[in-house]
Amino acid sequence: SDPQQALNLLSRGENLEAIIDPRIMAFAAHLSKAPIAIEAITPGGARIGLVHGDVPTGDWHRFIDRLELHQSDIALQAMWTRDRFELARRARNALIEPEGISVRGIDHVFFGHSITPEVMTYANCTWIDTGAYRTGNLAVIDADQFAMADRASQFAA
């Protein structure tokens, strides 16, 4: 179902326990404590981000600031939008260099949510969801290698 529809139910104060299986509610409560975005430092010293769908602001610091303010719209967008992926996919297919794919304020960002036949990198963004649940092809990457390559290309320019 639509994430916005679920948010509307919650905001109206519906007694969700009366209409949803308690096991699902327990699982949802557990998931609600999971981070929307994760930032880590690789062994090589690069700062990487992990996000399910997108960084809607295009700037890592602004994105994290809005998440820390508990803005539900930014959390929903981070989980479910595919705008950056679609832009990168179209650019890759057309062999063009569009603006707006790179995420400022972080060395590299890794995304899931948007299934691609193989790991796809564009600018400082990499999509790693190869649809393993249905294809059996699980992507395993070295995040440090991707991020350090980005850093090297920045210093070479």
Backbone torsions as a table, in degrees:
resi	resn	phi	psi	omega
1	SER	NA	166.7	-176.7
2	ASP	-68.2	127.4	178.4
3	PRO	-58.0	-35.4	179.7
4	GLN	-65.5	-36.8	177.9
5	GLN	-62.3	-42.6	177.7
6	ALA	-63.6	-42.1	178.8
7	LEU	-62.6	-39.0	177.7
8	ASN	-62.1	-42.5	177.4
9	LEU	-59.8	-45.3	-179.5
10	LEU	-63.4	-42.4	-176.1
11	SER	-70.4	-23.5	178.1
12	ARG	-82.7	-6.0	179.0
13	GLY	77.4	23.6	178.3
14	GLU	-57.7	145.4	174.1
15	ASN	-81.1	86.1	-174.7
16	LEU	-63.8	-30.7	179.8
17	GLU	-60.7	-28.0	-179.1
18	ALA	-77.1	-22.0	-176.4
19	ILE	-115.7	-8.0	-178.1
20	ILE	-125.2	138.3	178.5
21	ASP	-50.2	131.3	-178.3
22	PRO	-58.8	-29.9	177.8
23	ARG	-66.4	-38.1	177.6
24	ILE	-68.1	-40.1	178.2
25	MET	-62.4	-41.5	178.7
26	ALA	-63.9	-42.1	178.4
27	PHE	-65.1	-42.4	179.1
28	ALA	-62.9	-40.1	178.4
29	ALA	-62.3	-40.5	178.6
30	HIS	-65.1	-46.7	-180.0
31	LEU	-64.9	-31.0	-177.9
32	SER	-64.1	-17.9	179.2
33	LYS	-89.3	-7.3	-179.4
34	ALA	-73.6	148.3	179.5
35	PRO	-71.1	149.6	174.7
36	ILE	-80.6	-34.6	179.8
37	ALA	-139.0	147.9	177.5
38	ILE	-126.4	135.8	174.3
39	GLU	-116.1	137.6	-179.6
40	ALA	-142.4	159.2	174.2
41	ILE	-106.5	128.0	179.7
42	THR	-78.1	166.1	177.2
43	PRO	-55.8	-29.7	178.9
44	GLY	-82.4	-2.3	176.8
45	GLY	95.0	6.7	179.3
46	ALA	-83.2	145.4	175.3
47	ARG	-92.4	122.1	179.0
48	ILE	-120.1	153.9	176.1
49	GLY	-120.1	148.8	175.8
50	LEU	-125.5	124.7	-178.2
51	VAL	-142.6	144.4	-179.0
52	HIS	-65.3	-54.8	-172.0
53	GLY	-112.7	-53.7	-173.5
54	ASP	-163.5	165.4	169.0
55	VAL	-111.0	90.0	-170.4
56	PRO	-58.9	-28.3	-177.0
57	THR	-81.0	-20.3	-176.1
58	GLY	78.8	-4.1	178.6
59	ASP	-130.0	120.6	-174.5
60	TRP	-58.9	-45.9	-177.0
61	HIS	-64.4	-43.4	178.3
62	ARG	-64.1	-40.4	177.6
63	PHE	-59.3	-50.2	-179.1
64	ILE	-64.2	-41.3	177.8
65	ASP	-57.5	-44.7	-179.2
66	ARG	-68.4	-37.5	176.4
67	LEU	-62.7	-41.6	-179.2
68	GLU	-67.1	-21.9	174.9
69	LEU	-83.9	2.8	179.1
70	HIS	59.4	41.3	177.7
71	GLN	-80.0	109.5	-174.0
72	SER	-63.1	-30.8	-179.9
73	ASP	-63.7	-40.3	-179.0
74	ILE	-70.6	-36.4	178.0
75	ALA	-65.0	-44.6	178.2
76	LEU	-62.6	-42.5	179.2
77	GLN	-64.1	-41.5	-179.9
78	ALA	-63.5	-33.8	-178.9
79	MET	-79.2	-38.3	-165.2
80	TRP	-119.2	-15.2	-177.5
81	THR	-79.6	157.0	-179.7
82	ARG	-129.2	19.3	-173.0
83	ASP	-57.7	-49.4	-178.5
84	ARG	-63.8	-41.4	178.2
85	PHE	-61.2	-47.0	-178.9
86	GLU	-62.8	-40.4	177.5
87	LEU	-62.8	-45.6	179.6
88	ALA	-65.3	-40.6	-179.9
89	ARG	-64.4	-44.7	178.2
90	ARG	-63.7	-41.5	179.9
91	ALA	-63.6	-42.6	-179.5
92	ARG	-63.3	-43.4	-179.6
93	ASN	-67.4	-33.9	-178.5
94	ALA	-92.7	-3.4	-178.8
95	LEU	55.5	48.3	178.1
96	ILE	-121.7	165.8	178.7
97	GLU	-113.1	83.6	179.6
98	PRO	-79.4	160.6	173.4
99	GLU	-83.9	160.3	170.7
100	GLY	93.5	6.0	178.3
101	ILE	-92.5	-44.7	-177.7
102	SER	-60.8	144.8	175.7
103	VAL	-103.8	120.1	-179.9
104	ARG	-74.6	152.8	171.5
105	GLY	86.4	8.2	178.7
106	ILE	-154.6	150.8	-177.4
107	ASP	-69.7	-44.4	-177.2
108	HIS	-155.8	147.5	177.3
109	VAL	-125.8	136.9	177.4
110	PHE	-112.7	135.4	-177.0
111	PHE	-123.5	155.1	169.7
112	GLY	-114.8	-143.4	170.6
113	HIS	69.4	-43.9	-176.7
114	SER	-102.1	109.4	-175.4
115	ILE	-72.6	132.6	178.1
116	THR	-132.8	144.3	-175.6
117	PRO	-58.5	-29.5	176.3
118	GLU	-145.6	163.7	179.2
119	VAL	-53.4	132.1	-177.8
120	MET	-122.7	126.6	177.8
121	THR	-119.1	135.8	175.1
122	TYR	-146.4	128.3	-175.2
123	ALA	56.1	-132.4	-179.8
124	ASN	-101.8	31.8	-178.4
125	CYS	-124.6	136.2	177.5
126	THR	-131.8	130.7	176.9
127	TRP	-102.6	124.2	-171.1
128	ILE	-114.8	3.8	-178.2
129	ASP	-82.9	102.2	179.3
130	THR	-97.4	15.4	176.8
131	GLY	66.4	40.0	-175.0
132	ALA	-55.3	-31.3	-178.3
133	TYR	-62.9	-24.7	178.9
134	ARG	-117.4	-22.9	-178.1
135	THR	-97.6	-23.5	-175.0
136	GLY	81.0	-1.7	179.9
137	ASN	-95.9	105.8	-180.0
138	LEU	-97.3	128.6	178.4
139	ALA	-82.2	129.2	173.5
140	VAL	-125.3	123.5	-175.3
141	ILE	-128.7	163.5	172.4
142	ASP	-104.7	98.5	-176.2
143	ALA	-57.4	-36.8	-179.8
144	ASP	-62.4	-40.6	-179.5
145	GLN	-61.6	-45.0	179.0
146	PHE	-63.6	-48.7	-176.1
147	ALA	-66.8	-40.1	-179.6
148	MET	-69.6	-32.2	175.9
149	ALA	-64.9	-38.6	176.4
150	ASP	-62.4	-44.3	-179.9
151	ARG	-63.2	-41.5	-180.0
152	ALA	-63.6	-40.2	-179.2
153	SER	-69.8	-29.6	177.0
154	GLN	-68.0	-39.1	-178.0
155	PHE	-77.4	-23.7	-179.3
156	ALA	-77.7	-24.5	-175.8
157	ALA	-74.2	NA	NA
